[in-house]
Amino acid sequence: MRAAIARHGAADRRRAGHCLRRTWQAAGLAAIAHPRIVPDLVVEVISPNEHAADVQERVFEFLEAGTRHVWLIYPRARRVVVFDGPRAAHIVSETEELDGGVVLPGFQLNVAALLEP
């Protein structure tokens, strides 16, 4: 299955992961088949054809699961939306730097450098 997913784009991989997660939940296998591992930081590059509702759903799934920070990179808009929790979000423009906060202490990255082709 991994080989099949690897041949497709990021959106297909996310859809496959989402469907697989839903299948495990429906079968009651989520806790058995997959131990609960929650990342401290999630970084997603958002494509122009993604729907805002889908992105928002993923963000809240991660935050509800315990992820501490979510970075949504919007290359066309040349900005990053940073979620520090379900009620705390801010925009970092290309003239600013991303800060790793408590998850990546001391980490700083210029958004313009991140968005270079």
C-alpha positions in Angstrom: 0.0 0.0 0.0 2.8 2.4 0.8 4.3 2.0 -2.7 0.9 2.8 -4.2 0.5 5.9 -2.0 4.0 7.1 -2.7 3.3 7.2 -6.5 0.5 9.8 -6.0 0.6 13.4 -4.9 0.4 14.8 -1.4 -3.4 15.3 -1.6 -3.8 11.6 -2.4 -1.6 10.6 0.4 -3.6 12.7 2.9 -6.8 11.3 1.5 -5.5 7.8 1.8 -4.3 8.4 5.4 -7.6 10.0 6.3 -9.6 7.1 4.8 -7.4 4.5 6.5 -7.7 6.3 9.8 -11.5 6.4 9.4 -11.5 2.7 8.5 -9.5 1.8 11.6 -11.8 3.9 13.8 -14.9 2.2 12.3 -13.5 -1.2 12.9 -12.5 -0.3 16.4 -8.8 -1.0 15.6 -7.3 2.5 16.0 -5.9 1.8 19.4 -4.8 -1.7 18.6 -3.4 -1.3 15.1 -1.9 2.1 15.6 -0.5 3.4 18.9 -1.3 7.0 19.6 1.6 9.0 18.4 1.1 12.8 18.2 3.7 15.1 16.7 4.5 18.3 18.5 4.7 20.2 15.2 2.8 19.6 11.9 3.9 21.5 8.8 1.7 21.4 5.7 2.2 23.0 2.3 -1.2 24.1 1.1 -1.9 23.7 -2.7 -4.2 26.1 -4.5 -6.8 23.4 -5.2 -7.3 22.4 -1.5 -10.6 23.4 0.1 -10.4 25.6 3.2 -12.8 23.4 5.0 -10.6 20.3 4.5 -7.5 22.1 5.7 -9.4 23.4 8.7 -10.6 20.0 9.6 -7.1 18.5 9.5 -5.8 21.4 11.7 -8.4 20.8 14.3 -7.9 17.1 14.2 -4.2 17.6 15.0 -4.8 20.1 17.7 -7.5 18.0 19.4 -5.1 15.1 19.3 -2.5 17.1 21.2 -0.3 18.6 18.5 1.2 21.8 19.9 1.9 23.8 16.7 0.6 23.6 13.2 2.2 25.6 10.4 0.2 26.0 7.1 2.5 27.2 4.3 0.7 29.1 1.5 3.3 29.5 -1.2 1.1 31.5 -3.6 0.1 34.0 -0.8 3.7 34.0 0.4 2.8 33.5 4.1 2.5 31.0 6.8 -0.4 30.6 9.2 0.8 29.4 12.6 -1.6 27.7 15.0 -0.4 27.6 18.6 -3.6 26.0 19.8 -7.3 25.7 18.8 -7.9 29.4 19.6 -4.5 31.0 18.9 -3.4 31.6 15.3 -1.3 34.2 13.6 0.0 35.0 10.2 3.7 35.2 9.4 4.5 37.1 6.2 7.4 36.7 3.9 9.2 39.6 5.5 9.1 37.9 8.9 10.7 34.8 10.5 9.1 31.6 11.8 9.9 30.9 15.4 10.1 27.3 16.7 8.7 28.4 20.1 8.9 25.8 22.9 8.7 22.9 20.4 11.9 23.9 18.6 13.7 26.3 20.9 16.1 28.7 19.1 14.8 27.7 15.7 14.1 30.6 13.3 13.5 30.5 9.6 12.9 33.5 7.2 9.7 32.9 5.4 11.0 34.4 2.2 13.9 31.8 2.2 11.4 29.0 2.9 9.3 30.1 -0.2 12.2 30.4 -2.6 11.7 28.2 -5.7 
